[in-house]
């Protein structure tokens, strides 16, 4: 990896809680129950007040998005990050041999890869790939694809662009399980430059050591737990079911079974095997001891940093607990979620950027990237840091405010409206009534 650039929108696109409430109030399909559910979800999401929303939603066009809106949203992310990436790495667009763009919910014709080739006047023999429908883990799929292509294409440059269109897919219905995406997903993305040219080794930030992809889409529950559908009223949206956590646990476990032997020292693997055999022989597999045996494998013996996809507070908490990670380990994911929200496939790179900006990454360190996505898939990889890193990147303008304390992670609405009594519900009734009166008049 020679470089990566994350997208940072302009301040006029910030989507704080007050702005979110105004968007919610425009949805006339909601009743009091749904309205309160959305407010409470926003409060508990782990998102701060500086995430970025799409222009179409901020302008009040979430119910009538256009193709132009989608293209403008993608153009801003793709071209800004690519411009900075080519400038910083001093690699020309005409030098690129492989281009991979992963955007799950927007697949226009001509493709987004064709749009980039046209913009930068790239070579006619460039190999382009457009990935769609893979959700938050698509970026790791793209990186793995490049790794496989590098086996055939020697001395090549590859660019991976990871993002998502938020505006055209804003859910305007009232199904609770489909409202969650509006509360978590925000505008963002990243462009990454990769190469297998040995002469560029001294310039590399990191080296890809291992990549493991797991797909359990053959299971019906896993396939349907994270899926784009229409609700009963005909509104398009992204359905997140209660089977999501079960599918994620299964896919993650299967992935680790393949990845762990590659990344942990033999001493740790032997220790874990001996403890497991001992416990089985003693027949002490009670719920408590069973849980203990699962977490007794110490990933920190082979991994220095954990780059967890900032999919939501529950995702970060769940992975942290299952892997036995400390708050220090989880800090990058929590802060990326707070500052930029869930930016889908681009999310991991904001987490990595935080680690670099905080000067955590030293030569020889190993980074485990963990991503989960629709399919259902778990795609993980391990990077080795090639030099001490400390670039402020997308975090440079706000780094002095992070990490945010647990007290300050609390959403302002949690303070402004108590969830213990009916104060918030009274607020909902008042504003909902005002909305009905204004729409009637």
N, C-alpha and C positions, 0 to 999 in steps of 0.2 A: 504494500500500500504506500503510494507516494504522497497522497494527500486526500483530504475530504473536506467538504464545505457544506455546512448546514444553513438552511434558509431562516432568515429573520425578517418578519414582515414590518411594515411601518407602524408607527404608534396609532394611527387612525384606525387600525384594524384590531386593536385590543378588545377582547371580549371578556370584560369583568362580569361579576355576578349581577350587577345592576343592569347591564346590557342584556345578559341572558334572561333576566326576568321580563324585560321588555319584549324579547323575542317570544317567550312563553305566552305572554299576554295576548300576542297577536293570533295565537292558535285558538280559533273559536270552537274547535272540536273538543276542547278540554272541559271537564267538570272540576268541581272543587277537589275531588279525590286525586285526580291526575295532576292537578296544579300543585298540590301540596307534595305529592310524590316527587315531582320534578325538582322543587325547591330543596327538599331534603336530600335528594340524590346529589345535587350540585354542592350542597354543604359538605357532604361526606366524600366527595370525589377525590380530594387531594389536590385539585387544581387551584392555582392562585389567581390573582387579579390581572395578570399580564399576558395571558395566552392570546392567541390570534385566531380570529374567525374569518371566513370568506366574505368578500365584498358583497356578494349577492344577498347573503343573510343579513349583514349589517345594514344593507339598503332596503330591507323589507321585502325581498323578492324570493324568499325561500319556497313559496308555493308555486312560483312560476319561473324556475331557472331556465336559462337558455343555453344552447350549445356554445354561444360566445362566452357566457359566464364561465363554463367549464374550461374552455381553451385559455381564457385570460388567467384563470386561477393556476393552471398548469404552467403556462408560459412564464409567469412571474417567478415561480419556484425553480423551474428547470433552468432557465436562461441566467438568472441571477447567480445561482450556485455554480453553474458551469463557467460563466465568465470569470468568477473569482478563482475557481479551481485551475483553469488554464493559465491565468495570470500568475498565481502563486507558484505553480509547479514549473512554469516556463515550458510547458508542453503544448504544441499547437494542435488545434482540432483536426488538422490534416494528417497528424501523426497517429490518430486513433484507428486501431484495427478492429476492435469489437465494441459495440454499444448495446447495453442492456438497460431497458427502462421497465420498472415494475410499478404499476398503478392498478390497483385491483378493480375499481368501479368505473373506470372510464377507458374505453377502448375504441377511439374514433378511427375513421378512414379518411385520409391517410393516417398511419399510426403516429404515435408520439415520437417514436424513434425517427420516422421520416421527417417529422417536423424539426427535430434537432439537426438532422443531416442537412436539411434545407437551410436552416438558420446559419449554420457554421460552414456551409459549402464543403462538407466532408468528402472524402474519396469515394469513387464509384465502387470500389471493391471492399468497402467496409462491411463487416458482418453484424447485422442488427437483430435484436431479439426483444419482443414486447411480451411481458408477463402480466397476466391479469387474474383476478379471482383468488389470490392467495393470501389476502389480508395482511396482518401485521408482520408476518414472518417472511414476506416476499423478498426483502432485502438480502436475507441469508441465502435464499434460493438463488438469487442473482449472483451472489458472490461464489457460491458453489458451482454454478453454471460456468462462470468465468474460469474457475480452477480447472474444470474438466476440459474446457476449450483450449486452455493453455497447453494441454498435453499434445494437441495437434498443431497449434499455432505458436511457433517459437519466436522469441524476440518481438513480442507484441505489446501494445498498449490496449487497455480496456477501461471503459468508463461505465459505472453503474449509477443510474439515477433512480432514487427511491422516494416515492411520495404517494399522495392520495387526493382525490377531489372530494371536498367536503360539501360545498355549496349545493351542487345538483342532487345530492343524496340526503339532504336534511329532511328528517322525518317530520311530517305535519299531521300525523294521526294521533290516536289516544291510547294505543296499546303500551302498557308499562314496559314490557320486555323489549320493545322496539324504541322506546324513548331514551334508553341508556346511552346509545351512541351519540345523541346530541349533547349529552352532559360531559362526555369524555373526549371525543375526537375534536382536534383542532388543526389548523393549517400549519404545514411544515413539510420538510423534505431535505434530502441530502444528495450530493453528487460525490462519487468516490473514484479516484484514479488508481488503477492496478497495473502491474507489469510483471513479466517474467524475463525481462532483459537483465542479464547478470551485471552489466556495466552500470546499472542504476541501484545496485544493492546498497551502496554507501549513502544513497539519498533516501532510502526507504524508512518510513516511520515504523512499520510493523511488517511481520511476515506471517502468512496464514499457515498454521501448523496442522490443524485438523478441522474437518467439516463433516458433520453427521446430520442427515435428514431422515425424519420419521413421519410417515403418513398412515393414519388409521382411518382413512375415509371409507374403508370397506364396512366399518361399523355404522349402522344406521343412526344411532344416537349421536355418535361423534360427528357424522356428516351433517346432521341437522341442527347442531347446537349453536352454530355461528353462521347464519345464512341470510342472504338477501331475498326478501319476499314482499308480496303485497298483503296488507291487512284486509279485513272484511270490507272496509270502506274504499279499498282500491288505492291506498297510499303506499308508495314504495318505502321500504325501510330495511334496517338490518336487525334481524331477530337474534337475541342472545338468550338461550334457554338455561335452565338450571343444570342441564347435563354438561355445561361448559367446563365446570371445575373438574368433573369426573373425567371428561375426555382429555383435558389438559394434563391431569395427573398421570393418566395411562400413557399418553404420548411422550411425556417428559421422562417417565420411568424407562420406557423402551429405548429412548434416545440415550439416556445415561448408561444403560447397560452396554451399549456399543462404544460410547465415548470414554467412559471412565478408565477402562484398561489401557487406553492410549495416552492418558494424561497424568495418571497417578503413579508414583514410584512403587516398585514391587513390594517394598516393605509394608506400605499401607494396605495394599491388596491382600497380602498374606495375613496381616493383623486382623483385617475385617473378616477374612475367610475363617480364621481360627475361632474368633469370637462367635461367629454365626453357627459354626459346627458345634461348639460347646453348648450354646443356648438350645439348639435343637435336640442335642443328646440329653440334656437335662430337662427337656420338656417344660421350659419356663416361658413359652411363647404366649404369655398373658398380654392383653392389650397394651399395658404399660411397657413391658419388656420388648414387645414387638415394635412399638414406636421407637424405643431406644436403639434397637438393632438397625433400624432404617437410617437413623441419623448418626450412627457411630462411624460411618465412612467419612473421613475427614478430607473434603475436597481441597482444603487449603494447603495440603501437602504437595499439590501439583498446580494449584491456581492461586494467583496473587490478587486478582481483581475480578469482580462479578458484574458484568454489564447486562442487567436485566431490563427487558422491554418495559417501559413505563405505561403499561396498559391500563392501570388503575390502582388505587390503593390496595384493593383486595388481592390483585395479582402480585404486587410487590411483597405484601405481607405474607401471602401464601408460599411463594417461592423462598422467601427468606427463612420462614419457619421450617420448611421441609429440608432445606440445605444447611440449617444450623448457622445462618449468617448473623453477623453483628449489625448494629445500627450504622457503623462505619462502612460496612460493605454495601448496605442498602441506600446510603446517603445519595450517591449519584442518581439512582433511579427515582428516588423520592423528589429530589430537587428538579430533575428534568420534567417530571410530571407536574410539579408545582409551577414551574416557569413557562413551559411550552405545551403542557397537556399531552394527550395521547396523539401523536402525529403519525400513527399507523406504521407503515414500513420504515419511515424515516426516524422513528423514535430512538432506536438503539444508538444512533450516531450522536444524538444530543447527550445521551448518557456518557458515551465515550468522550465527547467534547468536554464534559464537566470534569472527568478524571484528568484529562490533559491540562485543562485550565488551572486546576488545583495542584498541578505538578506532582501528581501521584505516580505517574508512569515513568519507570526507570528502565534502563537497558537490561534486557533479560527477563523482565516481568512477563507473566502469562495472563491473558485476559480471556475469560469465558463469556461469550455472547450467547444469551438465551432468548429465543423468540418463539412465540406461539401464534398460530394463525388458522384461518378458515381452511377447511378441508376434511378432517382436522389434522393439523401438522405441528410438529415441533422441530425446528431447525436450529441447531447450535453449532458454534465454531469456536476455535481457540486461536488467538493471535499472540505472537511473541513480539515484544517491543524491541526495536532495533537500536534505539538511542534514547537518551533522556529527553522527555517531551515536556513542554511548558507553554505552548501557544494559547493565548486567551480565546481565540476563535470566536464563535457565536456568543460566548459567555462574557466577553471582555467588558461590556458596558454594565453588567449587573453582578459580576463575580463578587464584589465587595459586600453584597447583601446576602451572600450564601456561604454556608448552609443556613437555612431558616430554622429557627428553633421550633420544637413541637408546639409551643404555645402560639407562635405566629403562623403555623401551618393551618390553624383553625380558620375556616372561612368566615369572613365578616358577618355573614348572615346567621352563623351559629351564635354570635354574640348579640346581634341586633334582634333576632327573633328566637325566643326560647322554645325548645322542642318538648319541654317537660309539660308546659301548660298549653292553652289554646290561643296564645298571643299570635303565633304565626298563622293559625287557621283564621283568626279574625282579620289579619292582614290580607289573607287570600280572599276572604269573602268581600272585603271592602274593594280591593282592586279588581276582582272579578266582576263585581256589580258595576263598577265604573266602566269597565270594558264593555259590558252588555249595553249600558246606557249610551255610551258614545257610539257604538256600532248601530244601535237602533235609531239614534238621532241623525 
